[in-house]
Amino acid sequence: MATVQLQSLTLTRSSTLPSLTSPPIPVTARLNSAALPRYSGLRLRATVGTVLSTRAASRTAPRGGRIACEAQDTAIEVNAITDANWESLVLESETPVLVEFWAPWCGPCRMIHPIIDELAKEYVGKLKCYKLNTDESPSTASRYGIRSIPTVIIFKNGEKKDTVIGAVPKTTLTSSIEKFL
């Protein structure tokens, strides 16, 4: 963590409130910049093994080459699901499926998103995780009686097995998942 040491500060106080025509109140400060680290940008690696900075990446990356973020292995993306692919991805799945019903305007939904992402990473290969936007796919949400969001439903062999409503702790979702693995 960088520390900033303020060496001097001068404020000029006016006896009246400043008007639109009066000059702004002068504020001067000197910072000890030696304590601040220099920002060098996001480090990227090309698939050929070359390390590039973000500034140089657009100029020196080989055409057609892929650039992958170094943090790629830390995130597993939970795919979105819609009314159109619901049956093939959820009902016809041979492995258990966790579906989070959410909406972009929902605050508690944003709180539970990282938990769903962690669960998807922990149970990779054992459980499929999807997110269904109830604003974009209202018919599936109404078919399963979704009245409040976030709602998490676990399906196994195409059947609804368990429902968890609200932004709950990870342990609550883990115990529900473990029952059906």
Secondary structure as UniProt FT lines:
FT   STRAND          6..11
FT   STRAND          27..31
FT   HELIX           33..35
FT   STRAND          43..46
FT   TURN            47..48
FT   STRAND          51..53
FT   HELIX           54..60
FT   TURN            63..64
FT   STRAND          67..69
FT   TURN            70..71
FT   HELIX           72..74
FT   STRAND          79..81
FT   TURN            83..85
FT   HELIX           87..91
FT   STRAND          97..102
FT   TURN            104..105
FT   HELIX           107..122
FT   TURN            123..126
FT   STRAND          128..133
FT   TURN            134..136
FT   HELIX           138..143
FT   TURN            144..145
FT   STRAND          151..156
FT   TURN            157..158
FT   STRAND          159..165
FT   HELIX           170..178
FT   TURN            179..180
//
